[in-house]
């Protein structure tokens, strides 16, 4: 869809559910599988390391600002 806003870690909404649409591993190597449902709780940012701690009710995801998942988040995660 032309002009559609891309989903980034900054647009996640507390309480909203998201689905993993493409499998990946986070910064610490934890696998996230296609179809996995996650309920967003909060996000913390550590500027020194450009690191993002994304807390979901089900589990936590760690991303680094320079990795592919962070740069193209909506290719991996979408609203459920």
C-alpha positions as CSV (number, residue, x, y, z in Angstrom):
1,X,0.0,0.0,0.0
2,X,1.5,3.3,-1.1
3,X,2.2,5.8,1.7
4,X,1.6,3.3,4.5
5,X,3.6,3.9,7.6
6,X,6.2,1.3,8.4
7,X,6.0,-0.4,11.8
8,X,9.1,0.3,13.8
9,X,9.9,-0.5,17.4
10,X,9.0,3.1,18.2
11,X,5.3,2.6,17.1
12,X,4.6,-0.5,19.2
13,X,1.4,0.1,21.4
14,X,1.2,-1.3,24.9
15,X,-1.4,-4.0,25.2
16,X,-1.6,-4.6,21.4
17,X,-0.7,-8.0,19.9
18,X,1.8,-8.5,17.2
19,X,2.7,-11.6,15.1
20,X,6.1,-12.7,13.9
21,X,5.8,-13.0,10.1
22,X,9.4,-14.0,9.3
23,X,11.6,-16.0,11.7
24,X,14.7,-14.3,13.1
25,X,17.1,-14.4,16.1
26,X,17.4,-11.4,18.3
27,X,20.7,-9.8,19.4
28,X,21.2,-12.5,22.0
29,X,20.4,-15.3,19.6
30,X,16.9,-16.1,20.9
31,X,14.8,-17.5,18.1
32,X,11.4,-15.9,17.2
33,X,9.3,-18.2,15.0
34,X,6.9,-17.4,12.3
35,X,3.3,-17.2,13.7
36,X,4.4,-16.4,17.2
37,X,2.0,-14.0,18.9
38,X,3.4,-11.4,21.3
39,X,1.6,-8.8,23.4
40,X,3.6,-5.6,23.7
41,X,4.3,-4.2,27.2
42,X,7.2,-1.8,27.0
43,X,10.4,-0.8,25.3
44,X,13.7,0.5,26.9
45,X,16.5,2.1,25.0
46,X,20.2,2.1,25.9
47,X,21.8,4.9,23.8
48,X,25.4,4.0,24.7
49,X,24.9,0.6,22.8
50,X,22.0,1.7,20.6
51,X,20.2,-1.3,22.1
52,X,16.5,-1.8,22.4
53,X,14.9,-4.1,25.0
54,X,11.4,-4.8,23.9
55,X,9.3,-6.4,26.6
56,X,6.3,-8.5,25.5
57,X,4.0,-10.3,28.0
58,X,5.2,-13.6,26.6
59,X,9.0,-12.9,26.4
60,X,11.6,-10.2,25.9
61,X,13.4,-9.3,22.6
62,X,16.7,-7.5,22.4
63,X,17.6,-5.6,19.2
64,X,20.7,-3.5,18.3
65,X,20.2,-0.4,16.2
66,X,22.5,-1.7,13.5
67,X,20.8,-5.1,12.9
68,X,18.5,-6.1,10.1
69,X,15.5,-6.8,12.3
70,X,15.6,-3.3,13.8
71,X,16.2,-1.6,10.5
72,X,13.3,-3.4,8.7
73,X,11.1,-4.3,11.7
74,X,7.9,-4.5,9.7
75,X,9.4,-7.3,7.5
76,X,9.6,-9.5,10.6
77,X,6.7,-8.3,12.9
78,X,3.2,-7.1,12.1
79,X,0.0,-6.2,14.0
80,X,-2.0,-9.4,14.7
